[in-house]
Amino acid sequence: QKTHLNLSAPAGLIRAARGELVAIGRNGKIVVIQLSEGKFQIARDGALSTPVRVYATNPFGSLLVCCHPDISKVNGLFLAKMEEKLFSDQIENPTALSFSPDGRYLAIGNEIGTVKVIDIATRQPAWSFDVSSTDLDGPVLHLAGIKQEGQPCWMAVYGNQNVAAWSLDG
């Protein structure tokens, strides 16, 4: 038996908490799916106020953050209640997202190579990495949050094939 879910313009699928998956539509439609014995059931659904191109979940699978490069804001959706919150409207043309391993910070990369780190609890900027004084060039294509010596760190892949790594303490 096959079961289908039509998102009309899928952006992707990502793992959430408690064995759930989140189907993400480019139009902002979000569907939380529970899998059981090879079948799926829609647990919750909702919509973000903006279209989606880039997305990430926190390490606990409870918070989904999404953005679109043409819209200068990052929205979060708390998946248990399908409650939307604005996380940042201070970075132009966001292109990449990544949580720190402990889920306390969200790194947001953009089209001109800047990375801003947002404190999740306060939704305020905690740190920024400006590439204007470096040989890095191009958009941030990918971000990955890692933990090194107990500190959250990030790695970024840039459009010119360079990779940068840094921690919050510089």
Accessible surface in RSA format (square Angstrom, percent):
REM  Atomic radii and reference values for relative SASA: ProtOr
REM  Chains: A
REM  Algorithm: Lee & Richards
REM  Probe-radius: 1.40
REM  Slices: 20
REM RES _ NUM      All-atoms   Total-Side   Main-Chain    Non-polar    All polar
REM                ABS   REL    ABS   REL    ABS   REL    ABS   REL    ABS   REL
RES GLN A   1   187.65 104.9  99.81  72.9  87.84 209.1  48.69 103.6 138.96 105.4
RES LYS A   2   174.56  85.2 147.70  90.6  26.87  64.0  95.04  85.5  79.52  84.7
RES THR A   3    64.73  46.0  41.13  41.7  23.61  56.3  37.29  50.1  27.44  41.5
RES HIS A   4   153.32  83.8 124.23  86.3  29.09  74.4  89.42  92.2  63.91  74.4
RES LEU A   5    55.19  30.7  24.83  17.8  30.36  76.3  26.83  18.8  28.36  76.3
RES ASN A   6   125.81  86.8 100.42  97.0  25.39  61.1  39.12  94.1  86.69  83.8
RES LEU A   7    16.44   9.2  11.48   8.2   4.97  12.5  12.23   8.6   4.21  11.3
RES SER A   8    89.42  75.6  50.95  68.0  38.47  88.6  50.03 106.5  39.38  55.2
RES ALA A   9    37.58  34.5  31.19  48.1   6.38  14.5  37.58  52.9   0.00   0.0
RES PRO A  10    92.14  67.2  80.23  73.1  11.91  43.3  80.27  66.3  11.87  73.8
RES ALA A  11    22.06  20.3   0.41   0.6  21.65  49.3   1.79   2.5  20.27  53.7
RES GLY A  12    21.51  26.5   0.00   N/A  21.51  26.5  19.30  53.0   2.21   5.0
RES LEU A  13   106.88  59.5  80.65  57.7  26.23  65.9  80.77  56.7  26.11  70.3
RES ILE A  14    39.65  22.6  34.70  25.9   4.95  11.9  39.65  28.6   0.00   0.0
RES ARG A  15   153.82  64.6 148.76  75.8   5.06  12.0  62.45  85.4  91.37  55.4
RES ALA A  16     2.83   2.6   0.35   0.5   2.48   5.6   0.35   0.5   2.48   6.6
RES ALA A  17    17.44  16.0  12.12  18.7   5.32  12.1  17.44  24.6   0.00   0.0
RES ARG A  18   173.69  72.9 128.63  65.6  45.06 107.3  92.67 126.7  81.02  49.1
RES GLY A  19    58.32  71.9   0.00   N/A  58.32  71.9  41.07 112.7  17.25  38.6
RES GLU A  20     3.06   1.8   2.46   1.9   0.60   1.4   0.06   0.1   3.00   2.5
RES LEU A  21    44.68  24.9  44.68  32.0   0.00   0.0  44.68  31.4   0.00   0.0
RES VAL A  22     0.00   0.0   0.00   0.0   0.00   0.0   0.00   0.0   0.00   0.0
RES ALA A  23     4.54   4.2   4.54   7.0   0.00   0.0   4.54   6.4   0.00   0.0
RES ILE A  24     0.00   0.0   0.00   0.0   0.00   0.0   0.00   0.0   0.00   0.0
RES GLY A  25     0.00   0.0   0.00   N/A   0.00   0.0   0.00   0.0   0.00   0.0
RES ARG A  26    96.99  40.7  95.21  48.5   1.78   4.2  33.52  45.8  63.46  38.5
RES ASN A  27    87.02  60.0  58.64  56.7  28.38  68.3  38.11  91.7  48.92  47.3
RES GLY A  28     0.00   0.0   0.00   N/A   0.00   0.0   0.00   0.0   0.00   0.0
RES LYS A  29    68.66  33.5  67.83  41.6   0.83   2.0  41.02  36.9  27.64  29.4
RES ILE A  30     0.00   0.0   0.00   0.0   0.00   0.0   0.00   0.0   0.00   0.0
RES VAL A  31     1.17   0.8   1.17   1.1   0.00   0.0   1.17   1.0   0.00   0.0
RES VAL A  32     0.00   0.0   0.00   0.0   0.00   0.0   0.00   0.0   0.00   0.0
RES ILE A  33    11.23   6.4  11.23   8.4   0.00   0.0  11.23   8.1   0.00   0.0
RES GLN A  34    74.94  41.9  73.72  53.9   1.23   2.9  14.96  31.8  59.98  45.5
RES LEU A  35    94.58  52.7  69.43  49.7  25.15  63.2  69.56  48.9  25.02  67.3
RES SER A  36    74.37  62.8  64.27  85.8  10.10  23.3  44.03  93.8  30.34  42.5
RES GLU A  37   171.39  98.4 128.39  97.1  43.00 102.4  60.20 116.4 111.19  90.8
RES GLY A  38    86.13 106.2   0.00   N/A  86.13 106.2  43.10 118.3  43.03  96.4
RES LYS A  39   115.35  56.3 111.97  68.7   3.38   8.1  66.35  59.7  49.00  52.2
RES PHE A  40    52.06  26.0  35.93  22.3  16.13  42.0  37.02  22.4  15.04  43.1
RES GLN A  41   118.93  66.5 113.67  83.1   5.25  12.5  37.87  80.6  81.06  61.5
RES ILE A  42    83.64  47.6  62.63  46.7  21.00  50.6  62.63  45.1  21.00  57.0
RES ALA A  43    34.90  32.1   4.60   7.1  30.31  68.9   9.31  13.1  25.60  67.8
RES ARG A  44    56.76  23.8  48.56  24.8   8.19  19.5  39.92  54.6  16.84  10.2
RES ASP A  45    78.11  54.7  60.17  59.9  17.94  42.4   2.31   5.4  75.80  75.6
RES GLY A  46    25.98  32.0   0.00   N/A  25.98  32.0  24.67  67.7   1.31   2.9
RES ALA A  47    70.30  64.6  45.10  69.6  25.20  57.3  45.10  63.5  25.20  66.8
RES LEU A  48    11.46   6.4   0.28   0.2  11.18  28.1   0.69   0.5  10.77  29.0
RES SER A  49    84.25  71.2  43.22  57.7  41.03  94.5  50.05 106.6  34.20  47.9
RES THR A  50    13.97   9.9  11.18  11.3   2.79   6.7  11.32  15.2   2.65   4.0
RES PRO A  51    52.65  38.4  52.04  47.4   0.61   2.2  52.15  43.1   0.50   3.1
RES VAL A  52     0.28   0.2   0.00   0.0   0.28   0.7   0.00   0.0   0.28   0.8
RES ARG A  53   115.02  48.3 100.05  51.0  14.97  35.6  26.88  36.7  88.14  53.4
RES VAL A  54    28.00  18.4  25.12  22.7   2.88   6.9  28.00  24.3   0.00   0.0
RES TYR A  55    57.35  26.8  39.84  22.7  17.51  45.6  18.92  14.2  38.43  47.4
RES ALA A  56    13.18  12.1  11.92  18.4   1.27   2.9  13.18  18.6   0.00   0.0
RES THR A  57    25.14  17.9  10.10  10.2  15.04  35.8   0.00   0.0  25.14  38.0
RES ASN A  58    14.18   9.8  11.71  11.3   2.48   6.0   0.17   0.4  14.01  13.5
RES PRO A  59    54.79  39.9  25.46  23.2  29.33 106.6  36.33  30.0  18.46 114.8
RES PHE A  60   124.91  62.5 108.24  67.0  16.67  43.4 115.67  70.1   9.24  26.4
RES GLY A  61     2.00   2.5   0.00   N/A   2.00   2.5   0.79   2.2   1.21   2.7
RES SER A  62    46.41  39.2  42.97  57.4   3.44   7.9  33.71  71.8  12.70  17.8
RES LEU A  63     2.27   1.3   2.27   1.6   0.00   0.0   2.27   1.6   0.00   0.0
RES LEU A  64     0.30   0.2   0.00   0.0   0.30   0.8   0.00   0.0   0.30   0.8
RES VAL A  65     0.00   0.0   0.00   0.0   0.00   0.0   0.00   0.0   0.00   0.0
RES CYS A  66     1.00   0.8   0.73   0.8   0.26   0.6   0.44   1.1   0.55   0.6
RES CYS A  67     0.82   0.6   0.00   0.0   0.82   1.9   0.82   2.1   0.00   0.0
RES HIS A  68    18.54  10.1  17.53  12.2   1.01   2.6   8.64   8.9   9.90  11.5
RES PRO A  69    21.84  15.9  21.84  19.9   0.00   0.0  21.84  18.0   0.00   0.0
RES ASP A  70   115.23  80.7  85.73  85.3  29.49  69.7  26.15  61.5  89.08  88.8
RES ILE A  71    53.23  30.3  50.17  37.4   3.06   7.4  53.23  38.3   0.00   0.0
RES SER A  72    44.58  37.7  34.28  45.8  10.30  23.7  21.99  46.8  22.59  31.6
RES LYS A  73    63.54  31.0  61.40  37.7   2.13   5.1  18.97  17.1  44.57  47.5
RES VAL A  74     0.00   0.0   0.00   0.0   0.00   0.0   0.00   0.0   0.00   0.0
RES ASN A  75     4.23   2.9   3.92   3.8   0.32   0.8   0.00   0.0   4.23   4.1
RES GLY A  76     0.00   0.0   0.00   N/A   0.00   0.0   0.00   0.0   0.00   0.0
RES LEU A  77     2.12   1.2   2.12   1.5   0.00   0.0   2.12   1.5   0.00   0.0
RES PHE A  78    72.04  36.0  72.04  44.6   0.00   0.0  72.04  43.7   0.00   0.0
RES LEU A  79     3.53   2.0   3.53   2.5   0.00   0.0   3.53   2.5   0.00   0.0
RES ALA A  80    68.36  62.9  49.73  76.7  18.63  42.4  51.06  71.9  17.29  45.8
RES LYS A  81   166.92  81.4 139.04  85.3  27.88  66.4  89.60  80.6  77.32  82.4
RES MET A  82    37.01  19.2  16.46  10.9  20.55  48.9  16.46  14.0  20.55  27.2
RES GLU A  83    73.08  42.0  67.53  51.1   5.56  13.2  28.98  56.1  44.10  36.0
RES GLU A  84    58.34  33.5  35.32  26.7  23.02  54.8  20.88  40.4  37.46  30.6
RES LYS A  85    71.65  35.0  67.70  41.5   3.95   9.4  25.17  22.7  46.48  49.5
RES LEU A  86    76.51  42.6  64.71  46.3  11.81  29.7  64.71  45.4  11.81  31.8
RES PHE A  87     4.00   2.0   0.91   0.6   3.09   8.0   1.86   1.1   2.14   6.1
RES SER A  88     9.08   7.7   1.72   2.3   7.36  17.0   8.07  17.2   1.02   1.4
RES ASP A  89    81.16  56.9  61.10  60.8  20.07  47.4  11.61  27.3  69.55  69.4
RES GLN A  90   101.27  56.6  81.52  59.6  19.75  47.0  35.01  74.5  66.26  50.3
RES ILE A  91     4.43   2.5   1.79   1.3   2.64   6.4   3.73   2.7   0.70   1.9
RES GLU A  92   121.98  70.0 119.02  90.0   2.97   7.1  36.62  70.8  85.36  69.7
RES ASN A  93    44.48  30.7  44.48  43.0   0.00   0.0   0.51   1.2  43.97  42.5
RES PRO A  94     0.00   0.0   0.00   0.0   0.00   0.0   0.00   0.0   0.00   0.0
RES THR A  95    27.17  19.3  17.76  18.0   9.41  22.4  18.05  24.2   9.12  13.8
RES ALA A  96     4.21   3.9   2.31   3.6   1.90   4.3   4.21   5.9   0.00   0.0
RES LEU A  97    14.52   8.1   0.04   0.0  14.48  36.4   0.04   0.0  14.48  39.0
RES SER A  98    11.30   9.5   8.49  11.3   2.82   6.5   4.31   9.2   6.99   9.8
RES PHE A  99    14.67   7.3   4.16   2.6  10.51  27.3   4.16   2.5  10.51  30.1
RES SER A 100     0.13   0.1   0.00   0.0   0.13   0.3   0.00   0.0   0.13   0.2
RES PRO A 101    50.60  36.9  28.32  25.8  22.28  81.0  37.38  30.9  13.23  82.2
RES ASP A 102    48.56  34.0  33.71  33.6  14.85  35.1  29.99  70.6  18.57  18.5
RES GLY A 103     9.36  11.5   0.00   N/A   9.36  11.5   1.04   2.9   8.32  18.6
RES ARG A 104   138.64  58.2 132.77  67.7   5.88  14.0  50.28  68.7  88.37  53.6
RES TYR A 105    24.49  11.4  24.49  13.9   0.00   0.0   2.61   2.0  21.88  27.0
RES LEU A 106     0.00   0.0   0.00   0.0   0.00   0.0   0.00   0.0   0.00   0.0
RES ALA A 107     0.00   0.0   0.00   0.0   0.00   0.0   0.00   0.0   0.00   0.0
RES ILE A 108     0.08   0.0   0.08   0.1   0.00   0.0   0.08   0.1   0.00   0.0
RES GLY A 109     0.00   0.0   0.00   N/A   0.00   0.0   0.00   0.0   0.00   0.0
RES ASN A 110     6.82   4.7   6.82   6.6   0.00   0.0   0.00   0.0   6.82   6.6
RES GLU A 111    87.53  50.3  81.74  61.8   5.79  13.8  22.40  43.3  65.13  53.2
RES ILE A 112   129.15  73.5 112.43  83.8  16.72  40.3 117.67  84.7  11.48  31.2
RES GLY A 113     0.00   0.0   0.00   N/A   0.00   0.0   0.00   0.0   0.00   0.0
RES THR A 114    18.01  12.8  18.01  18.3   0.00   0.0  11.04  14.8   6.97  10.5
RES VAL A 115     0.00   0.0   0.00   0.0   0.00   0.0   0.00   0.0   0.00   0.0
RES LYS A 116    51.37  25.1  51.37  31.5   0.00   0.0  21.16  19.0  30.21  32.2
RES VAL A 117     0.00   0.0   0.00   0.0   0.00   0.0   0.00   0.0   0.00   0.0
RES ILE A 118     2.35   1.3   2.35   1.8   0.00   0.0   2.35   1.7   0.00   0.0
RES ASP A 119    35.18  24.6  35.18  35.0   0.00   0.0   4.55  10.7  30.62  30.5
RES ILE A 120    30.83  17.5  25.22  18.8   5.61  13.5  25.22  18.2   5.61  15.2
RES ALA A 121    95.97  88.2  55.50  85.6  40.47  92.1  66.15  93.2  29.82  79.0
RES THR A 122    81.88  58.2  61.69  62.5  20.19  48.1  66.46  89.3  15.43  23.3
RES ARG A 123    93.24  39.1  83.77  42.7   9.47  22.6   8.16  11.2  85.07  51.6
RES GLN A 124   103.14  57.7 103.09  75.3   0.05   0.1  35.42  75.4  67.72  51.4
RES PRO A 125    67.70  49.3  44.37  40.4  23.34  84.8  44.47  36.7  23.23 144.4
RES ALA A 126    51.98  47.8  13.20  20.4  38.78  88.2  23.41  33.0  28.57  75.7
RES TRP A 127    52.61  21.1  41.14  19.9  11.47  26.9  38.50  20.5  14.11  22.9
RES SER A 128    60.92  51.5  37.95  50.7  22.97  52.9  31.63  67.4  29.29  41.0
RES PHE A 129    41.71  20.9  40.14  24.9   1.56   4.1  41.71  25.3   0.00   0.0
RES ASP A 130    83.87  58.7  71.72  71.4  12.15  28.7  29.95  70.5  53.92  53.8
RES VAL A 131    11.56   7.6   9.63   8.7   1.93   4.6   9.63   8.4   1.93   5.2
RES SER A 132    95.53  80.7  56.34  75.2  39.19  90.3  50.88 108.4  44.65  62.6
RES SER A 133   106.94  90.4  67.71  90.4  39.23  90.4  55.16 117.5  51.78  72.5
RES THR A 134    59.33  42.2  31.49  31.9  27.84  66.4  41.63  55.9  17.70  26.8
RES ASP A 135   123.16  86.3  99.39  98.9  23.78  56.2  49.22 115.8  73.94  73.7
RES LEU A 136    22.07  12.3  13.45   9.6   8.62  21.7  13.45   9.4   8.62  23.2
RES ASP A 137    93.42  65.4  92.01  91.6   1.42   3.4  17.29  40.7  76.13  75.9
RES GLY A 138    20.86  25.7   0.00   N/A  20.86  25.7  18.42  50.6   2.44   5.5
RES PRO A 139    43.11  31.4  43.11  39.3   0.00   0.0  43.11  35.6   0.00   0.0
RES VAL A 140     0.00   0.0   0.00   0.0   0.00   0.0   0.00   0.0   0.00   0.0
RES LEU A 141    78.88  43.9  64.05  45.8  14.83  37.3  66.22  46.5  12.67  34.1
RES HIS A 142   118.49  64.8 115.31  80.1   3.18   8.1  73.89  76.1  44.60  51.9
RES LEU A 143    20.46  11.4   0.00   0.0  20.46  51.4   1.05   0.7  19.41  52.2
RES ALA A 144    49.39  45.4  45.57  70.3   3.82   8.7  49.19  69.3   0.20   0.5
RES GLY A 145    22.89  28.2   0.00   N/A  22.89  28.2   0.03   0.1  22.86  51.2
RES ILE A 146    63.63  36.2  60.37  45.0   3.26   7.9  63.63  45.8   0.00   0.0
RES LYS A 147   129.20  63.0  98.32  60.3  30.88  73.5  49.38  44.4  79.82  85.0
RES GLN A 148   103.46  57.9  97.49  71.2   5.97  14.2  27.05  57.6  76.41  58.0
RES GLU A 149   165.64  95.1 121.45  91.9  44.19 105.2  60.96 117.9 104.67  85.5
RES GLY A 150    52.06  64.2   0.00   N/A  52.06  64.2  27.06  74.2  25.00  56.0
RES GLN A 151    85.10  47.6  85.10  62.2   0.00   0.0  17.46  37.2  67.64  51.3
RES PRO A 152    13.40   9.8  12.80  11.7   0.61   2.2  13.38  11.0   0.03   0.2
RES CYS A 153    11.31   8.6  11.31  12.6   0.00   0.0   3.52   8.9   7.78   8.4
RES TRP A 154     0.02   0.0   0.00   0.0   0.02   0.0   0.00   0.0   0.02   0.0
RES MET A 155    76.44  39.6  74.96  49.6   1.47   3.5  47.76  40.6  28.68  38.0
RES ALA A 156     0.07   0.1   0.00   0.0   0.07   0.2   0.07   0.1   0.00   0.0
RES VAL A 157    49.38  32.5  49.38  44.7   0.00   0.0  49.38  42.9   0.00   0.0
RES TYR A 158     0.00   0.0   0.00   0.0   0.00   0.0   0.00   0.0   0.00   0.0
RES GLY A 159    27.59  34.0   0.00   N/A  27.59  34.0   7.78  21.3  19.82  44.4
RES ASN A 160    54.40  37.5  30.36  29.3  24.04  57.9  31.26  75.2  23.14  22.4
RES GLN A 161   144.74  80.9 123.48  90.2  21.26  50.6  54.85 116.8  89.89  68.2
RES ASN A 162    54.51  37.6  52.08  50.3   2.43   5.9   7.12  17.1  47.39  45.8
RES VAL A 163    83.71  55.1  53.81  48.7  29.90  72.0  53.81  46.8  29.90  81.1
RES ALA A 164    13.23  12.2   7.27  11.2   5.96  13.6  13.23  18.6   0.00   0.0
RES ALA A 165    69.88  64.2  38.78  59.8  31.10  70.7  38.91  54.8  30.96  82.0
RES TRP A 166    19.28   7.7   6.90   3.3  12.37  29.1  18.55   9.9   0.73   1.2
RES SER A 167    21.03  17.8  18.52  24.7   2.50   5.8   9.30  19.8  11.72  16.4
RES LEU A 168    37.98  21.2  24.83  17.8  13.15  33.1  25.04  17.6  12.94  34.8
RES ASP A 169   118.48  83.0  77.25  76.9  41.23  97.5  48.23 113.5  70.25  70.1
RES GLY A 170    76.13  93.9   0.00   N/A  76.13  93.9  35.73  98.1  40.40  90.5
END  Absolute sums over single chains surface
CHAIN  1 A     8787.7       6630.8       2156.9       4552.6       4235.2
END  Absolute sums over all chains
TOTAL          8787.7       6630.8       2156.9       4552.6       4235.2
